[in-house]
């Protein structure tokens, strides 16, 4: 947060000094402070949005300044106000677009890949394990699929419908809860991916504390990975009306088997 304040009058004064001294850095610093408070007053920005707006403003300031003189504008505060608004709209419109993990790889090819490779719970790895689901019991498959929002095959769907009926759980209510949670997790993932994108931009710009941003990014990557877990084991226990210890046993046993099979296939391919 920037506590120093620059008024319109002070900003105009700095512009006059610049015309004499040609010291662009001082004008840039004053203009960035002014822009920060202008944006804070006009828009409801998150911490990440504010940081991105300030980074873009600071980085592109020479371009803005050149445009101001080329177009022969005479009201510097009004001109910068329009600049701040345009940057905000650019960020806002960009955030409405879904951000995929593949897009983030363009920024940091290793970071995202490594995080998912090390985490067997990522959507890609779990879906790769679907091939081996035939070794699991119907209830084990159901627990895994609920945990990671995977599609059940016809046989397991029929078993699930029978099971829910035997427990007096309404099918539509059950499915609605699953769908709602999936939507929530997808929205959470998008927010986190945008924050990772913001971290990448900060690292790329070089205007922020590198180690601090790297730590923040690592935390966000782990949180993204966790969004692929739709339900905790305790929540699955409540959802299916099964004792928690049974759910935990089914899940642990299934994951050990799937991990082992998945690992063996990779090792076999590497040895071939």
N, C-alpha and C positions, 0 to 999 in steps of 0.2 A: 504493500500500500504506500502511495506517495503522499506524504503529509504536507510537503511544501506546496504553496499555492501561487499561481501566476495569474494576475488579472488581465483583462483585455488591454488596459492602458500600459501595463508593464510589457506585454507581448509586443505591442506596437513600438514601444521604446527600444526593445531588443532588435526589432527589424530595422529601425533607423540606425542603430549602432552597426548592424551588419553591413548596411550600405556604405558605411565609412571604412570599417575595419576588415570586412570580408571574412570575419571569423564565423564560419558556418557552424562549428561545434557548439558555441554558446547559444546561438539561435535555435539549433536543433534541440538542445537540452531544455530550454525555456518552452519551446513549442510542444515538446513531448509531455512536459508537466501540465501545460495548459490543456492538451488533448486528453490526458488522463481524466482530469476533473470534468471536462466537457462530456466525455463518454459516460462517466459515473453518474452525472446529473441527468442525462437524457435516456440512458438505457439500463435495463436490469441485466447486468453481466455476471457470469460466474467468474471465479478466479482464473480459470484456464482461458476463458474468452477474453478477459481483460489483458492477460499476459500476451495472448496472440495478437490482439489489436495493437498493443503498445509496441510489440516486436515489429509488426508490419509497418506501423507508422514511422518508427525510428529508422528502420532499414530503407524505406522508400522516401524519406524526407527530402533528400537532394532532388528527386524527381518532382515532388510536389512544389518545392521552392522554385525550380526552374519554370514550371508551368505557371506559377503565380506571376512571375516577371514577364514571361513570353506573352501571356494573355493580357498583361497590363491591368491586372486587378488592383483595386486600391484599398479594399477592406480585408486585411490579413486574418483577423479573428473569424469573420464570416466564411472566408475561403477555407480555413482549417476546419471549421465546423462541418462544412460539406464533405471534406476529406474524411473526417472521423465517421460521419454517417455512411459514406460509401464503403469504408473498410468494414464497419459493423454489418452492413447488408451483405457484403461478400462472405463474411464468416457465417452469418445466419443462413444464407442460401446454401452454403457448402455443407453445413451441419444437417440440413434436411435430406441430403443424399445419404443413402446407406453406405457405411464404410466396411469393406471386407478385409479379412486378414491378408488376402493376396495383395491388396493395395498397400498395406503397411509394410509388406516385404520390400517394396520399392525403396522405402526409407531405410530399413534395417534388415538386411537379408538374413542375418544369423539370429538376431534376438527373438523374433516371433517363431521362426522354425524350431529353434532349440527349445523354447518353452513348451511347444506342443509335443516335440519328440520325447521330452523327458517326462511328460505327463500322460499316462495311459488313459486318462479320462477324457482326453480331447475327442471331439465329435468324430474326426477322421479315423482315429485309432479304434474307437469303439465300433464304428461302422465296419471297419475292416474285420473286426472280430465276429461279426454276424455269421460269417461262414461256419464258425465253430459252435454255434448255438445248439446244434443238434446233440451235443454231449450234455446239455443241461436239462434239468427237469422242467416241466411247464411253469411251476411257481418260481424257480430260479430265473427263468427267462423273463417272466413278468416283472420281477423285482428289478432286474438289470434294465429292462426297457422303460420302466417308469422312472428309474433313477436318471436315465440319460435321454428320455423322450425319444425312444426308438420305436419303429413300427413293429407290431406283433404280426406273426404269420397267422393264417386262418385257424390252424389247430390251437394255438395259444389264445387267440381271440375268443374262440368258442369256450375254452377252459375258463378264461377270465369272466366271461358272461355268466357261466354256470356258477362260478365261485361267488361273484357279486350277488347273484340271486339267492344263493344259499345263506349269505350273511345279511340279507335284507338291505343291501346297498343299491340304490337306484342307479341304473346304468347311465342315464343322461346326466345326472348330478355328478357322477364320477368322471365322465368324459369332459364335462364343463370345467371341472377343477383342473384337470390335466391341461386343457387348452389355455385357460387363464394363466396358469403358471408358465407355460411355454412362451406366451406373449410377454409376460413380465420379464422373463430371463433374456429374451431377445432384445427387449428395450434396454435392459441393464447392460447387455453386451455392447450395444451400439454406443451408449454413453461412454463406456470404458475405452472402446476403440477410438473414439474421438479424442479422448484425453491422451491416449498413447500417441495419436497423430500429433497432438499439440506438443507433447514432449519431444517427438522427433523433429518438429520444426524448430523448437528451442535449441536442441543439440546442433541442428544444421546451421542455425544462424550464428552460433558462437557468442551470443550476447547474454547468456545465462550461466549460472554456476553448473559446470558439467557434472560433477559427482552427485550433486543434489538432484538434478534432473534424471540422471541414470538410476538412482535409487528409487525415485518416484515411478519411473517407467517400469522397473522390475516388479514393483508392487502391483502396478496396474495389469501387467501381463499375467501375473499369477491370479489376479481377480477375474480376468477374462476367462482363463482356463477353468476357474471354478464355476462360471456361469453355465457350463455344460452339465453340471450336476443339478438336475431339476429339483430333486427332493432329497432331504436327509433321510437316513435310515429310520429315525424316529418318526418322521412324517409319513413314510411309507407304511410303518407299523400302524399308525392311526388311520391311514387311508384305507388299508386292506383289513383292518381289525385283526391283525396278527400280533402275537407277542413279539416285542422288540428283539429279544435274544434269538428268536427263530429267524427273523429278518436278517439280523446281523450275521448269523451262521450261514444262511443261504447265500447272502451277498459275498461274504469273505471267501467261502468255498468256490463260488462261481468265478470270482475275479482271479483267484489263484490258478484255476484251471485255464481260464482264457488267456491270462498273461503268459502262462507256461507254453501253451500251444502257439501263441502269437510269436513268442521269442524263438521257439524251436523252428518255426517256418522261416523267420529272418535268417537264423544261423544256417539253415539248410540251403537257402538261396545264396548266401554269401560263400558257402563252401563249394557250390556247384561250379 
